[in-house]
Amino acid sequence: MATVSPHRVRPGRSMELGLLVLALAIGVGAYALVGLATAGTLPADIFGYSAGLVALAVGLHLVMRWRAPYADPVILPVAVALNGIGLAMIYRIDVAETARGEASTFAERQLGWTALGIVLAAVVVVLLRDHRTLRRYTYTAMVAGLVLLVLPLVPGLGALINGARIWIRVGSYSFQPAELGKIALAIFFAGYLVTTRDTLALAGPKVLGLQLPRPRDLGPILLAWGVSLAVLVLERDLGTSLLFFGLFVAMLYLATERLSWIVIGLGLFVGGAALAASLFSHVGARFEAWLNAFDDDVFNASPGGSGQLVRGLFGMANGGLFGTGWGQGRPDLVPYAESDFIVASLGEELGLTGLLAVLVLYLVLAERGLRTAIGVRDGFGKLFAGGMAFTVAFQCFVVVGGVTRIIPLTGLTMPFLAYGGSSLLANWIIAALLLRISDSARRPAGEADARRGPAGAPEVEPEGDDNATEVIALDGGRP
């Protein structure tokens, strides 16, 4: 009689440590190459920089060994590699601007935000023992997310920067609250949809071979569409509007597996954006700069011209297939090269080959997030992990699409790469949440739950006990 030997699931922390060594070598090596190419010597702070980055990454790795030993071993190294590449590119732009007589300290500030982001990620992993706890705060997260979205509209608090009102100022610091708002809204969407997905999945009329939802179930998507258009019009922010609505539609599809929701969502947003472009000049300027980027009048228009876009395209063309090399290009000629156009900066100095390698890292990060969504045993975790993975992938598509003129520029930032404290903090929190959920997904079912809260704490519902039937299939696999 055949016997089946039990398979022991390996936590994967040793693999994570090995990949971390490679990720740190990429980040520190890029930083050193910039110094060698621009000044002929290693940066003066190379040893302190290297020690700080290593301490932060290894510290978070040790926290994973302690609190989430079964977490995905690939997510952390990929995030560290992307963050390190971004720091090196920002430092390179600082060097170029300083050489022109414009003192720039973006890299120094970004390193500080990196330290804070990694510390926050460690705090999330330590304090959030079970991701299902977040489901209790479904409607609280909704309120928090909407408040964060509208904060920039508060007189005296919000600030109009580069034509968009998406920032708030506190003293000498500015912050983009929508970056944290997307996490809060993802919690709400996951909690709401895991409860209502059976109703939303019910079939309605069939049109042109497409099974549409019932008319009575269109309320949630119409409400999300209305809020996204309000953000677009009032805050002049196409990026946040697109990300908010795209996140809801994607999670709606994950919950119901109905393609009709995607079709309806795309139709609503394209129609709404076209209407806004015809009614509001600031939205129309975005589309004009996209459609007629090389026209003299559009190129020289201020604000809202296409000069930044065209300069970025010529920079990437100058990089060619293999790039000019670290420190050998002129990415500083593009406005906001360290933030909105860091993809163009990397494309010039690393070339198409290097840029594709960076995009593969994002592909791996999104894939591991989706794998986590498939493997976790509760419906809320599936939708939340899927939504977070989609957020990272969608932001990459929107940013790269805007820089390469496939779609209009939106003002979103490249996760982990681009300069910006609010974006970096939010993305490290997303990485921590994916790590926490992946620990649950990869943990052997028979093992005692080490994530249970302290004595006396209320218990969360056991995994897999959602009242609604699971829609997302389990593959039962373990990475």
N, C-alpha and C positions, 0 to 999 in steps of 0.2 A: 504494500500500500504506500502510495506516495505521501511524503510529508512536506510541509511548508515551513521553512525556517523563518523565524521572525527577523524582520529587517530593522536594524537600529538606525534611527534618523540622527545624523550627525549635526550638531549645532552649527558648524561652519565658521566659528570664530577664528580658527587658524587660517582658513582661506581668506577671511576678511582682512586679517593682519598682513598677509602676503600681498594682497591687492592694494592695501593702504600704502605699503612701501613703494609700490610702483606709482601710485597716484601722487604721493609726496615727491617722488623723484621727478615726475613730470612738472609739477608746479614749481619746485625749487630750481630745477634745471632751466625752465623757461625764464625765471627771474634772473638767474645768473647770465644766461645768454643775452638778455637785453643789456645788462651792464657791460659785457664784453664787446657787444656790437656798437654801443653808443659812446663808451668812454675808454674802451681798450683794457678795462680791468673789472674785476668783480665788484658789485655794489658794496658800498662801505658797510651796510648793515646786513650783509648776506647771512652771517652766522646767527645773529639775533633773530632775523626773519625766519630762517630755517628752523631754529630751535623753537620759536613760538608756534609755527605751523605744525611742527611734529608733536609738540606737547598738546595742542588742541585736538588734533586728530586721534592721537593715541589715548588721550583722556576720554574722548567719547567712545572709543573702542572698548576701553575698560569698563565704562558704564554699561555698554551692551553686554559684555560678559557677565556683569553683575545682575542686571535687571531684565534683559531680553536675550538670553543665550541662544534662542532658536531663530532670531530675526534674520532676515535675508542678508547674506554676507556681501552682496554686490552693491547695494544702494549707497552705503556710506562711502566706499572708495570712489564711486563715480561722482558723488557730490563733492568730495574733497578735490578730485582731479579738475572738475569744472571750475570750482572756486579758485584753485591755484592758477589755472590758465587765465582766468579773468583778472586776478591780481597782477599777474605778469604783464598783461596787455595794458591795464590801467597805469601801471608803473612806467611802461614804455611811452605812453602818451604824456605823462607828467614830465618825463625827461625831455621830450620834444618841445613842450610848451615852455619849460624852464629855459631851454636853449634860446627860445625866441624872446626871452625877457619877461615872460608871464609866469610868475611863481605859481605852481600847481601842487597840491598835496592830496589829490584824490586817492592815490594808492594807500597813503598812510591812514586816511579816514576809512577806506574800505577794509583795511586790515582790522581796524577797531570794530567795525560792524561784523566782520567775519568771526572775531572772537566772541562777540555778544551772541551772534546767531548760533554758534556751536554750543555755547553754554546754555542757551534757551532750549536747544534740541535735547541736551542731556537732562535738563529739568523736566521736559515733557516726558521723556522715557522713564524717569524715576518716579514722577508723581502720578502719571496716568498708568495705573497697573492693568487696566482692562479698557479697551477702546469702547466697549459697549456702554460704559458709563456715560458717554457723550450723548447717547440716545435719550437720556432723561431730560436733556436740555434742548430738545428740538425747537420749541417755539421761543425759548430764550435766545437761542442762536439766531433765529430769524430776526428778532428785534435788534440784537446786537449788530448783525450784518447790515440791516437797513440803516441803522444809526451811523455806522461807519461809512456807508455810501454817501449819506447826505451831510456829514460833518463839514466838508469843504464849502457848502452853501451857507454856513452860519456866518453872518456878518461879523467881521473883526477876527474871525478864526481862520476862515478859508483864504487862500491866496491864489491869485491868477498868475500862472507862470507859463510862458510860451503859448498863450491863448487858451489854456485849459485850466479849469478850476477843480483840480483834483488833489490839492495839497492843503495841509493845515500848518500854521506856524505857531510854535511855542517858543518864545524868546528868539534866539538866533538859529533854532533848529526847525527844519521842515520835515513833514512826514506825510506819506500817502496812505490814508486809512483803508482805502479799498483793497490793499494787499492783504490785510488781515480780514477784511470783510468777506473775501472770497472763501476763506477757510470756514468762517462762521456760517455762511450761506450753504456751503457744501454739507455741513453737519445738519442744517435744517432740511435741505433737499433729501438727504439720505434718510433721515427720520420720518419725513412726511411720505416719501414714495414707498418705503418699505411697508407702510400701513395701508396705503391706498392703491398700490400697483395692481391688485386684482381688478379693482373697478376700472382703472385706466386702461387695462389690457383688454377689456370687453370689446367685441367687434361691433362696428357700426356699418354704415353704408359702404358699398364697394364702388369705386369710381376709377375707370381706366385700369382695372386690374389691381388697384391699390386698396387694401382694406383700411378704411379711415376709422378713427375713433367715434364714439357717439357724440353728438353735438353738446350734450349736457356735461361732457368731461373736458371740454376745451377751456373751461374757466382758469385752471392753474397756468396753462401756457400763455393765455391771453394776458393774465395779470403779470407774469414774468416779462412778457413782451412790452407791456406798458411801462413797467419800471425801467427796463433797459433803454427804452426810447427817452424817458424822462432824464436819465443819466446822460444820454447822448446830447440832448438839447440843452439842459440846464448847466451841466458841467463841461460841455464841449469836449467830451472824452469818448471818442469812438472805441478805444481799446477796452476800457472797463465795461462799456455797454456790450460789446461783442463777447467779451469773456464771461460776463454774468449770464447772458442769455444762452451762450453756447454750453456753459456748464450745466444749466438746467435741462436743456434739450438732450444733452448727452446722457445725463443721469436718468432722464425719463425713458430714453431708449434702453439703457441697461436694465431698468426695472421691468419694462414691458416687452422688450424685444420686438416692438412694432416699428417697422421702417416708416410708417406713415407719420409718426411724430417727427422724424428727421425732416421729411419733406415739408410738413407744415411749418416747422421751425425755421427752415431755410427760407421758405417763401415769405413768412412774416418778417424776418429780419431784413431780407433784401428789399422788400417793399417798403418797410419803415425807413430804412437808410436812404433809399431813393427819394422818398417823400421829404425827409429831413434835409437832404442835399438841395432840393429845389426850394425849400422854404426858409432855410437858415444859411446865411452866408459863410459862417465858420465851418459848417459841415461841407458845403459846396466847394470851399477852397481846398479841402483835403482831396476831393475827387478830381478837381481841376489839376492839381499838382501831380496826381497819378496818371491821368489820361493824357495830359499835354506837358509832360515834364521838360521836354527839350525846347519848348517855345520860349523866346526871349522874354516876353512879358511875364510868363509864369515863373521862369527861372529867377528873375530879378524881383518878383513881388515880395513885399515885406509888410506884415508877416504872412505866412502861409505859402511862400514860394517853394519851388522844387529844387533850389540850389543845393540843399543838403543831400537830397536824394541823388541828384546827378553826380555830385562829387563822390559820393559813396560808390556809385556804379563804376566811375572811372578808376577809383582806387582798387576795387576788386579786379577790374580788367588789367590794371598794372601788375597785380600779383600773379596773374596767369595760373598755370597748373601747379607750380611748386612754391610760389610766393617769393617775395624779395628777401625773406629771412627776418628773424627777430631783430628789430631795431634798424632795419635797412629801408623801410618804406616811409611814407609821409601821411600816416593816418590822421595826424593833427590838423590837416587841411580841411577835414570834415567837421562841421560843428557837432558838438556832443558825441564825439567819437568814442568816449569812454562809457557812454550810457546807451542812448537810443541806437547808435550806429557801431557798437562794438563788434557786431558780426562783420560789417564791412572792413573794420580795422584788422580783424583776424584774417579775413579773406585776402587782404593785400599782403600781409607779411607771412602768412602760412600757405597761401594759395588755395586753389580748389581742393587739393588733396588734404591739406591740413584742416580746412573748414569741414569737409566731409567727415573726417575723423572725429571732430568735435560733435557733429550732428549724430554720429553713431553712438557717442556716449549718451546723448539725450534719448536716443532710441532704446538703448539698454535700460536706462532709468525708467522710461515709460513702460517697457515690457515687464520689468520686475514689479512695478506697481500693479499692472494688470494681472500678472501671475499671482500676486498676493490676493487680489480681489477674487480670483477663481478659487484659490485654495482655502480662504477663510470660511468658517462653517456657519456664520450667522449672516442674515440678509442685510442688516445695517452695515456691517463691516464690508460686505461685498460692494455695496453702492458707494460707501464713503471712500474706500481705497480706489475704486474705479474712477470716482470723480476727481480725486487728487491726482491720479496718474494722467487723466485726461487734461487737467489744468496745465500741467507741465508740458505735455505734448502740444496742446493747442496754442499755448503762448509761444512755443518755438516756431510753430507753423505761421502764426500771425506776424511775429517779428521778422523771420527770414523772408516771408512773403512780401512784407512791406519794404524791406531793404532791397530786395531784388526786383521790386516793381511788379510783382504778381498781383498784389492787392494794394489798396491804399495804406499809407502809413497810419499807425494807430496810436503810437506812444507807449505801448507796452514794452517791458524790459525783458531781456533774455535771462531766464532763471540761472542764478549762481554766477553768471559771467559778468553782467553789466553792473556799472556803478550805481549804487542806490541802497541806502540802509533799510528802508521799509521793504523793498523787494527781497533783499538778502535774508532778513529776519523771517519773513513769511515763508520763503522756500526752505529754510532750515527747519522750520516748524513742520512743514509738509513732509520733509524727509523723515523727521522723528515720528510723525504719525504713521507713515508707511512702515517704518521699522517696527513700531509697536504692533500694528495689525499683522505684519508678516510673522512676528513671533508667535502670535496665536494661530496663524495659518500653518506654520511648519511644526508646531509643538505636537508630539505624539498624543493621540486622543486619550490614551490610558494613563498618561502621566499626571500627577497632581498639579493643579493649577497654582503655579508659584506667583501669579499676578494678583491673588486675592487680597483685598484691602485689609487694613488692621482690624483687630478684634473689635466687634461692636459695630463695624461699618455695615450699611445695608448691602445685601447681596444684589448683584445684577442677575438678569435672567440667564439661564444656562444657554450655551451656544446651540443654535439650530432650533429654537422653540418659537420662532416667529409664527404668528397666527396665519399669515399669508403663506401660500405655497411658494417654494423657491422657484424662481424663474431662471436665474443664472445657474448653469449646470456646473457640477463639481467634477473635476477630473481625478481627484483623489491623489494626485501626484505630489512629490516633494522635490524641490530643487536640490 
